Amino acid sequence: MIERDEPQGSTADEAIERELEGVPESLLEGDADADAAQDEDEFAALREELAAAKQEVLYARAETQNVRRRMEKDAADARAYAATGFARDILTVSDNLARALETIPAELREGEKWKGLVTGLDATRRELDKVFGQHGITRIAAAGLPLDPNKHQAMLEIPTAEAEPGTIVQEMQSGYMIRDRLLRPAMVAVARQPD
Protein backbone atom coordinates (compact mmCIF):
# COMPACT_ATOMS: atom_id res chain seq x y z
CA MET A 1 0.00 0.00 0.00
CA ILE A 2 1.26 3.40 -0.96
CA GLU A 3 1.02 6.05 1.59
CA ARG A 4 0.34 9.60 0.68
CA ASP A 5 1.72 12.53 2.38
CA GLU A 6 -1.27 14.42 3.55
CA PRO A 7 -0.91 17.68 5.28
CA GLN A 8 -1.80 17.53 8.89
CA GLY A 9 -5.30 18.55 9.74
CA SER A 10 -6.55 17.24 6.39
CA THR A 11 -9.47 14.91 6.24
CA ALA A 12 -10.35 12.23 3.76
CA ASP A 13 -13.02 14.46 2.22
CA GLU A 14 -10.49 17.16 1.45
CA ALA A 15 -8.19 14.61 -0.18
CA ILE A 16 -11.01 13.44 -2.46
CA GLU A 17 -11.83 17.02 -3.39
CA ARG A 18 -8.23 17.60 -4.41
CA GLU A 19 -8.32 14.45 -6.59
CA LEU A 20 -11.50 15.57 -8.38
CA GLU A 21 -10.41 19.15 -9.12
CA GLY A 22 -9.91 18.63 -12.93
CA VAL A 23 -13.05 16.55 -13.55
CA PRO A 24 -16.00 18.38 -15.26
CA GLU A 25 -19.01 19.17 -13.12
CA SER A 26 -21.40 17.20 -15.36
CA LEU A 27 -19.51 13.99 -14.54
CA LEU A 28 -19.42 14.74 -10.85
CA GLU A 29 -23.14 15.35 -10.75
CA GLY A 30 -23.89 12.10 -12.55
CA ASP A 31 -25.45 13.72 -15.67
CA ALA A 32 -24.70 10.82 -18.05
CA ASP A 33 -27.78 11.51 -20.19
CA ALA A 34 -26.53 15.01 -21.07
CA ASP A 35 -23.15 13.56 -22.06
CA ALA A 36 -24.79 10.93 -24.23
CA ALA A 37 -26.91 13.58 -25.95
CA GLN A 38 -23.88 15.76 -26.50
CA ASP A 39 -21.98 12.79 -27.95
CA GLU A 40 -24.93 12.04 -30.26
CA ASP A 41 -24.99 15.65 -31.46
CA GLU A 42 -21.27 15.61 -32.13
CA PHE A 43 -21.61 12.27 -33.94
CA ALA A 44 -24.46 13.63 -36.09
CA ALA A 45 -22.42 16.73 -36.91
CA LEU A 46 -19.46 14.56 -37.90
CA ARG A 47 -21.74 12.41 -40.04
CA GLU A 48 -23.04 15.53 -41.85
CA GLU A 49 -19.49 16.79 -42.41
CA LEU A 50 -18.50 13.40 -43.84
CA ALA A 51 -21.48 13.39 -46.20
CA ALA A 52 -20.64 16.93 -47.35
CA ALA A 53 -16.99 15.96 -47.89
CA LYS A 54 -18.03 12.90 -49.92
CA GLN A 55 -20.31 15.10 -52.06
CA GLU A 56 -17.50 17.59 -52.67
CA VAL A 57 -15.16 14.77 -53.71
CA LEU A 58 -17.78 13.48 -56.17
CA TYR A 59 -18.23 16.95 -57.64
CA ALA A 60 -14.46 17.41 -57.92
CA ARG A 61 -14.11 14.04 -59.70
CA ALA A 62 -16.91 14.89 -62.12
CA GLU A 63 -15.40 18.30 -62.86
CA THR A 64 -11.97 16.75 -63.41
CA GLN A 65 -13.47 14.22 -65.80
CA ASN A 66 -15.31 16.98 -67.69
CA VAL A 67 -12.14 19.05 -67.98
CA ARG A 68 -10.22 15.99 -69.24
CA ARG A 69 -12.91 15.25 -71.87
CA ARG A 70 -12.95 18.90 -72.97
CA MET A 71 -9.17 18.92 -73.32
CA GLU A 72 -9.22 15.67 -75.33
CA LYS A 73 -11.89 17.11 -77.64
CA ASP A 74 -9.96 20.37 -78.04
CA ALA A 75 -6.79 18.43 -78.85
CA ALA A 76 -8.64 16.27 -81.40
CA ASP A 77 -10.17 19.39 -82.98
CA ALA A 78 -6.78 21.08 -83.09
CA ARG A 79 -5.33 18.08 -84.93
CA ALA A 80 -8.31 17.76 -87.29
CA TYR A 81 -8.66 21.45 -88.13
CA ALA A 82 -5.08 22.68 -87.77
CA ALA A 83 -4.77 23.32 -91.50
CA THR A 84 -7.97 25.40 -91.73
CA GLY A 85 -6.23 28.75 -92.19
CA PHE A 86 -3.79 27.39 -94.74
CA ALA A 87 -6.55 25.53 -96.58
CA ARG A 88 -8.67 28.69 -96.76
CA ASP A 89 -5.69 30.56 -98.25
CA ILE A 90 -4.84 27.84 -100.77
CA LEU A 91 -8.45 27.84 -102.06
CA THR A 92 -7.74 31.11 -103.88
CA VAL A 93 -4.84 29.40 -105.68
CA SER A 94 -7.19 26.58 -106.65
CA ASP A 95 -9.79 29.10 -107.88
CA ASN A 96 -7.22 30.93 -110.01
CA LEU A 97 -5.99 27.66 -111.52
CA ALA A 98 -9.57 26.65 -112.37
CA ARG A 99 -10.24 30.05 -113.95
CA ALA A 100 -7.06 29.78 -115.99
CA LEU A 101 -8.07 26.36 -117.28
CA GLU A 102 -11.59 27.57 -118.14
CA THR A 103 -10.27 30.45 -120.23
CA ILE A 104 -8.07 28.29 -122.48
CA PRO A 105 -9.85 28.06 -125.87
CA ALA A 106 -10.53 24.60 -127.32
CA GLU A 107 -8.24 25.21 -130.34
CA LEU A 108 -5.27 25.85 -128.02
CA ARG A 109 -6.06 22.69 -126.04
CA GLU A 110 -5.84 20.61 -129.21
CA GLY A 111 -2.82 22.37 -130.74
CA GLU A 112 0.55 20.69 -130.33
CA LYS A 113 2.20 23.90 -129.23
CA TRP A 114 0.09 24.33 -126.04
CA LYS A 115 -1.06 20.76 -125.42
CA GLY A 116 1.78 20.02 -122.95
CA LEU A 117 1.08 23.18 -120.93
CA VAL A 118 -2.65 22.48 -120.76
CA THR A 119 -2.03 18.85 -119.79
CA GLY A 120 0.33 20.01 -117.02
CA LEU A 121 -2.22 22.50 -115.71
CA ASP A 122 -4.94 19.80 -115.72
CA ALA A 123 -2.62 17.41 -113.86
CA THR A 124 -1.87 20.12 -111.29
CA ARG A 125 -5.59 20.71 -110.79
CA ARG A 126 -6.24 16.97 -110.28
CA GLU A 127 -3.34 16.70 -107.82
CA LEU A 128 -4.64 19.68 -105.86
CA ASP A 129 -8.10 18.07 -105.64
CA LYS A 130 -6.49 14.80 -104.50
CA VAL A 131 -4.54 16.57 -101.73
CA PHE A 132 -7.72 18.37 -100.64
CA GLY A 133 -9.46 14.99 -100.37
CA GLN A 134 -6.63 13.52 -98.30
CA HIS A 135 -7.01 16.33 -95.78
CA GLY A 136 -10.80 16.14 -95.56
CA ILE A 137 -11.47 19.17 -97.76
CA THR A 138 -14.46 18.57 -100.01
CA ARG A 139 -16.29 20.73 -102.51
CA ILE A 140 -19.85 21.75 -101.69
CA ALA A 141 -22.42 20.75 -104.31
CA ALA A 142 -24.45 23.75 -105.42
CA ALA A 143 -25.87 23.92 -108.99
CA GLY A 144 -29.46 22.71 -109.22
CA LEU A 145 -29.88 22.29 -105.47
CA PRO A 146 -32.05 24.34 -103.12
CA LEU A 147 -30.24 27.15 -101.32
CA ASP A 148 -28.79 26.00 -97.98
CA PRO A 149 -27.76 29.06 -95.93
CA ASN A 150 -25.37 26.85 -93.93
CA LYS A 151 -23.34 26.07 -97.07
CA HIS A 152 -24.30 28.61 -99.72
CA GLN A 153 -24.17 32.38 -99.85
CA ALA A 154 -26.70 33.89 -102.24
CA MET A 155 -25.05 36.76 -104.08
CA LEU A 156 -27.89 37.59 -106.45
CA GLU A 157 -31.30 36.46 -107.65
CA ILE A 158 -31.96 35.66 -111.29
CA PRO A 159 -35.55 35.85 -112.53
CA THR A 160 -36.28 32.62 -114.40
CA ALA A 161 -39.17 30.27 -115.05
CA GLU A 162 -36.81 27.36 -115.76
CA ALA A 163 -36.09 26.63 -112.09
CA GLU A 164 -38.03 26.65 -108.85
CA PRO A 165 -37.60 29.79 -106.74
CA GLY A 166 -34.79 29.29 -104.24
CA THR A 167 -32.91 26.87 -106.49
CA ILE A 168 -29.27 27.58 -107.28
CA VAL A 169 -28.91 28.33 -110.98
CA GLN A 170 -25.30 29.50 -111.08
CA GLU A 171 -22.19 28.92 -108.97
CA MET A 172 -19.92 31.95 -108.97
CA GLN A 173 -17.34 30.59 -106.52
CA SER A 174 -17.00 27.05 -105.22
CA GLY A 175 -17.61 26.36 -101.56
CA TYR A 176 -15.65 23.88 -99.46
CA MET A 177 -16.02 21.93 -96.21
CA ILE A 178 -13.16 20.71 -94.02
CA ARG A 179 -14.49 17.52 -92.50
CA ASP A 180 -17.81 18.59 -90.96
CA ARG A 181 -17.07 22.33 -90.75
CA LEU A 182 -17.64 25.02 -93.34
CA LEU A 183 -14.37 26.23 -94.80
CA ARG A 184 -15.87 28.64 -97.32
CA PRO A 185 -19.49 29.01 -98.48
CA ALA A 186 -20.31 28.62 -102.15
CA MET A 187 -21.22 31.97 -103.69
CA VAL A 188 -24.26 31.37 -105.84
CA ALA A 189 -27.06 32.93 -107.85
CA VAL A 190 -30.57 31.82 -106.92
CA ALA A 191 -33.66 31.56 -109.09
CA ARG A 192 -36.69 33.72 -108.37
CA GLN A 193 -40.07 34.17 -109.95
CA PRO A 194 -39.94 36.36 -113.05
CA ASP A 195 -41.78 39.69 -112.79
C-alpha positions as CSV (number, residue, x, y, z in Angstrom):
1,M,0.0,0.0,0.0
2,I,1.3,3.4,-1.0
3,E,1.0,6.1,1.6
4,R,0.3,9.6,0.7
5,D,1.7,12.5,2.4
6,E,-1.3,14.4,3.6
7,P,-0.9,17.7,5.3
8,Q,-1.8,17.5,8.9
9,G,-5.3,18.6,9.7
10,S,-6.5,17.2,6.4
11,T,-9.5,14.9,6.2
12,A,-10.4,12.2,3.8
13,D,-13.0,14.5,2.2
14,E,-10.5,17.2,1.4
15,A,-8.2,14.6,-0.2
16,I,-11.0,13.4,-2.5
17,E,-11.8,17.0,-3.4
18,R,-8.2,17.6,-4.4
19,E,-8.3,14.5,-6.6
20,L,-11.5,15.6,-8.4
21,E,-10.4,19.1,-9.1
22,G,-9.9,18.6,-12.9
23,V,-13.1,16.6,-13.5
24,P,-16.0,18.4,-15.3
25,E,-19.0,19.2,-13.1
26,S,-21.4,17.2,-15.4
27,L,-19.5,14.0,-14.5
28,L,-19.4,14.7,-10.9
29,E,-23.1,15.3,-10.7
30,G,-23.9,12.1,-12.6
31,D,-25.5,13.7,-15.7
32,A,-24.7,10.8,-18.0
33,D,-27.8,11.5,-20.2
34,A,-26.5,15.0,-21.1
35,D,-23.1,13.6,-22.1
36,A,-24.8,10.9,-24.2
37,A,-26.9,13.6,-25.9
38,Q,-23.9,15.8,-26.5
39,D,-22.0,12.8,-27.9
40,E,-24.9,12.0,-30.3
41,D,-25.0,15.7,-31.5
42,E,-21.3,15.6,-32.1
43,F,-21.6,12.3,-33.9
44,A,-24.5,13.6,-36.1
45,A,-22.4,16.7,-36.9
46,L,-19.5,14.6,-37.9
47,R,-21.7,12.4,-40.0
48,E,-23.0,15.5,-41.9
49,E,-19.5,16.8,-42.4
50,L,-18.5,13.4,-43.8
51,A,-21.5,13.4,-46.2
52,A,-20.6,16.9,-47.4
53,A,-17.0,16.0,-47.9
54,K,-18.0,12.9,-49.9
55,Q,-20.3,15.1,-52.1
56,E,-17.5,17.6,-52.7
57,V,-15.2,14.8,-53.7
58,L,-17.8,13.5,-56.2
59,Y,-18.2,16.9,-57.6
60,A,-14.5,17.4,-57.9
61,R,-14.1,14.0,-59.7
62,A,-16.9,14.9,-62.1
63,E,-15.4,18.3,-62.9
64,T,-12.0,16.7,-63.4
65,Q,-13.5,14.2,-65.8
66,N,-15.3,17.0,-67.7
67,V,-12.1,19.0,-68.0
68,R,-10.2,16.0,-69.2
69,R,-12.9,15.3,-71.9
70,R,-12.9,18.9,-73.0
71,M,-9.2,18.9,-73.3
72,E,-9.2,15.7,-75.3
73,K,-11.9,17.1,-77.6
74,D,-10.0,20.4,-78.0
75,A,-6.8,18.4,-78.8
76,A,-8.6,16.3,-81.4
77,D,-10.2,19.4,-83.0
78,A,-6.8,21.1,-83.1
79,R,-5.3,18.1,-84.9
80,A,-8.3,17.8,-87.3
81,Y,-8.7,21.4,-88.1
82,A,-5.1,22.7,-87.8
83,A,-4.8,23.3,-91.5
84,T,-8.0,25.4,-91.7
85,G,-6.2,28.8,-92.2
86,F,-3.8,27.4,-94.7
87,A,-6.6,25.5,-96.6
88,R,-8.7,28.7,-96.8
89,D,-5.7,30.6,-98.3
90,I,-4.8,27.8,-100.8
91,L,-8.4,27.8,-102.1
92,T,-7.7,31.1,-103.9
93,V,-4.8,29.4,-105.7
94,S,-7.2,26.6,-106.6
95,D,-9.8,29.1,-107.9
96,N,-7.2,30.9,-110.0
97,L,-6.0,27.7,-111.5
98,A,-9.6,26.7,-112.4
99,R,-10.2,30.1,-114.0
100,A,-7.1,29.8,-116.0
101,L,-8.1,26.4,-117.3
102,E,-11.6,27.6,-118.1
103,T,-10.3,30.5,-120.2
104,I,-8.1,28.3,-122.5
105,P,-9.8,28.1,-125.9
106,A,-10.5,24.6,-127.3
107,E,-8.2,25.2,-130.3
108,L,-5.3,25.9,-128.0
109,R,-6.1,22.7,-126.0
110,E,-5.8,20.6,-129.2
111,G,-2.8,22.4,-130.7
112,E,0.6,20.7,-130.3
113,K,2.2,23.9,-129.2
114,W,0.1,24.3,-126.0
115,K,-1.1,20.8,-125.4
116,G,1.8,20.0,-122.9
117,L,1.1,23.2,-120.9
118,V,-2.7,22.5,-120.8
119,T,-2.0,18.8,-119.8
120,G,0.3,20.0,-117.0
121,L,-2.2,22.5,-115.7
122,D,-4.9,19.8,-115.7
123,A,-2.6,17.4,-113.9
124,T,-1.9,20.1,-111.3
125,R,-5.6,20.7,-110.8
126,R,-6.2,17.0,-110.3
127,E,-3.3,16.7,-107.8
128,L,-4.6,19.7,-105.9
129,D,-8.1,18.1,-105.6
130,K,-6.5,14.8,-104.5
131,V,-4.5,16.6,-101.7
132,F,-7.7,18.4,-100.6
133,G,-9.5,15.0,-100.4
134,Q,-6.6,13.5,-98.3
135,H,-7.0,16.3,-95.8
136,G,-10.8,16.1,-95.6
137,I,-11.5,19.2,-97.8
138,T,-14.5,18.6,-100.0
139,R,-16.3,20.7,-102.5
140,I,-19.9,21.7,-101.7
141,A,-22.4,20.8,-104.3
142,A,-24.4,23.8,-105.4
143,A,-25.9,23.9,-109.0
144,G,-29.5,22.7,-109.2
145,L,-29.9,22.3,-105.5
146,P,-32.0,24.3,-103.1
147,L,-30.2,27.2,-101.3
148,D,-28.8,26.0,-98.0
149,P,-27.8,29.1,-95.9
150,N,-25.4,26.8,-93.9
151,K,-23.3,26.1,-97.1
152,H,-24.3,28.6,-99.7
153,Q,-24.2,32.4,-99.9
154,A,-26.7,33.9,-102.2
155,M,-25.0,36.8,-104.1
156,L,-27.9,37.6,-106.4
157,E,-31.3,36.5,-107.7
158,I,-32.0,35.7,-111.3
159,P,-35.5,35.9,-112.5
160,T,-36.3,32.6,-114.4
161,A,-39.2,30.3,-115.1
162,E,-36.8,27.4,-115.8
163,A,-36.1,26.6,-112.1
164,E,-38.0,26.6,-108.9
165,P,-37.6,29.8,-106.7
166,G,-34.8,29.3,-104.2
167,T,-32.9,26.9,-106.5
168,I,-29.3,27.6,-107.3
169,V,-28.9,28.3,-111.0
170,Q,-25.3,29.5,-111.1
171,E,-22.2,28.9,-109.0
172,M,-19.9,31.9,-109.0
173,Q,-17.3,30.6,-106.5
174,S,-17.0,27.1,-105.2
175,G,-17.6,26.4,-101.6
176,Y,-15.6,23.9,-99.5
177,M,-16.0,21.9,-96.2
178,I,-13.2,20.7,-94.0
179,R,-14.5,17.5,-92.5
180,D,-17.8,18.6,-91.0
181,R,-17.1,22.3,-90.8
182,L,-17.6,25.0,-93.3
183,L,-14.4,26.2,-94.8
184,R,-15.9,28.6,-97.3
185,P,-19.5,29.0,-98.5
186,A,-20.3,28.6,-102.1
187,M,-21.2,32.0,-103.7
188,V,-24.3,31.4,-105.8
189,A,-27.1,32.9,-107.8
190,V,-30.6,31.8,-106.9
191,A,-33.7,31.6,-109.1
192,R,-36.7,33.7,-108.4
193,Q,-40.1,34.2,-110.0
194,P,-39.9,36.4,-113.1
195,D,-41.8,39.7,-112.8
